[in-house]
Amino acid sequence: MTTTEAGATAPSGQTECADHATHGYHKQKDEHLKRLRRIEGQIRGLQRMVDEDTYCIDILTQVSASTKALQSFALQLLEEHLRHCVADAALKGGDEIDAKVDEATKAIGRLLRT
C-alpha cells in the first residue's frame, strides 16, 4: 500500500483522485453495487449450471452475458474516472494531468486485453 498526499492509502502503483476523499463513482455507488450484485448472481448461476451438468453452449452463452455485464460496468467506471479524476487534474495543471492520462491509458489497455 502507498500513502497519497491526501493521506489515503492505495494499492502500490495506484493513486487516489487528487485530494478527493470521494471517487468519481461516489454519486452512483448504490447503483454500482446493485449492478455488481446482479453480476455476482450471474456468476453463481454459472456455477449452478456446471453443477447441474447444463449443456456447454448454454453455459457459454451465460459466460458471454456475464462478460458483457462486467465490460459495461468497467466502461461506466472509466467514464466516471475521466470526468472526475482526470478532469480535476486537468484543471490543476502541471504534471498531474500527464500521470492521470497515463493511468487511464493503461487501464484502457488492460480492458482491451480482456
HELIX and SHEET records of a PDB file:
HELIX    1   1 HIS A   26  GLN A   28  5                                   3    
HELIX    2   2 LYS A   29  ASP A   51  1                                  23    
HELIX    3   3 CYS A   56  HIS A   81  1                                  26    
HELIX    4   4 LEU A   82  VAL A   86  3                                   5    
HELIX    5   5 ALA A   87  LYS A   92  1                                   6    
HELIX    6   6 ASP A   95  ARG A  113  1                                  19    
SHEET    1   A 2 THR A   2  THR A   3  0                                        
SHEET    2   A 2 THR A   9  ALA A  10 -1                                        
END                                                                             
